[in-house]
Amino acid sequence: MSVRYSPRGRLIIGTLEILKGVARIKDFNADGTFKYTGDNDVYYSTSTTVKNKKGERMFLDQDGVSCPESKLRKTVPRNQR
C-alpha cells in the first residue's frame, strides 16, 4: 500500500490497535485505590487491528483521528489542499 490520506486530508500513519499491557502498581491504599509507579509494560505480541461493524480495518491519521479503510484516499482531497 502506498501513501494514503484520511477524508480530512491528513496523512495516515498506521492502524488502530488493541493490545494488552500492565500499568505497574506501587502501593495499595486503605480505601482500595492504588498508586501507579509510572511504568508500563506493553505486550506487543497481543496486538490486533481494530475493525468497524462492517469488518473494515481502522486507520489513524497524523492527528490521531480514526478512519475506516473504505474512506482512505490516495491523494489529498481537493477541499483539504
C-alpha positions, 0 to 999 in steps of 0.5 A, spaced: 500 500 500 502 506 498 501 513 501 494 514 503 490 520 506 484 520 511 477 524 508 480 530 512 486 530 508 491 528 513 496 523 512 495 516 515 500 513 519 498 506 521 492 502 524 488 502 530 490 497 535 488 493 541 493 490 545 494 488 552 499 491 557 500 492 565 500 499 568 505 497 574 502 498 581 506 501 587 502 501 593 495 499 595 491 504 599 486 503 605 480 505 601 482 500 595 485 505 590 492 504 588 498 508 586 501 507 579 509 507 579 509 510 572 511 504 568 508 500 563 509 494 560 506 493 553 505 486 550 506 487 543 505 480 541 497 481 543 496 486 538 490 486 533 487 491 528 481 494 530 475 493 525 468 497 524 461 493 524 462 492 517 469 488 518 473 494 515 480 495 518 481 502 522 486 507 520 489 513 524 491 519 521 497 524 523 492 527 528 490 521 531 483 521 528 480 514 526 478 512 519 475 506 516 479 503 510 473 504 505 474 512 506 482 512 505 484 516 499 490 516 495 491 523 494 489 529 498 482 531 497 481 537 493 477 541 499 483 539 504 489 542 499 
